[in-house]
Amino acid sequence: MLIACESSPIRREDYIAKHPEWEPGTVDIIRHGYLLKGMTKEQVEAAWGKHCYSCTGTTTGKWGESWEYMTQIVFFDKNGIVIRWQSK
């Protein structure tokens, strides 16, 4: 798991309310601002907020996609599932 501080608790609750199908364990992780391998792009956005659209770490390729945040880059497979992250 990884933590970030880029998303307010109120906005997180808005995402959670729109997705009653999310597993309770995943919801708890999102509420705390953590990431977990296997999360969807929308779950990452719920936990951490919008990524930097113009940063060099935000890219798309045959392998999938990466999103850059202030201190981390999150990598998704081609199905939009978190496979890993790394420090910038």
Residue pairs with C-beta under 8 A, 6 or more apart in sequence:
1 29
1 34
1 35
1 36
2 34
2 35
2 72
2 85
3 32
3 33
3 34
3 35
4 33
4 35
4 47
4 48
4 69
4 70
4 71
4 72
5 33
6 33
6 48
6 49
6 69
6 70
7 33
7 46
7 47
7 48
7 49
9 31
11 46
11 49
12 30
12 31
12 33
12 46
12 47
13 31
15 30
15 42
15 43
15 45
15 46
16 22
16 27
16 30
16 31
16 46
19 42
19 46
22 30
22 43
26 36
26 39
26 43
29 35
29 36
29 39
29 47
30 43
30 46
30 47
33 47
33 48
34 47
35 44
35 47
35 48
35 74
35 82
35 85
36 82
37 82
37 83
37 84
38 81
38 82
39 47
39 81
39 82
40 80
40 81
40 82
41 65
41 67
41 76
41 80
44 67
44 74
44 82
45 51
48 69
48 74
51 58
51 67
51 68
51 69
51 74
52 58
52 67
52 68
52 69
55 68
56 68
57 66
57 67
57 68
57 73
57 88
58 66
58 67
58 68
59 65
59 66
60 66
62 78
63 77
63 78
64 75
64 76
64 77
64 78
64 79
64 80
64 83
65 75
65 76
65 78
65 80
66 73
66 74
66 75
66 76
67 73
67 74
67 76
68 88
71 87
71 88
72 85
72 86
72 87
72 88
73 85
73 86
73 88
74 82
74 84
74 85
75 82
75 83
75 84
75 85
75 86
76 82
76 83
77 83
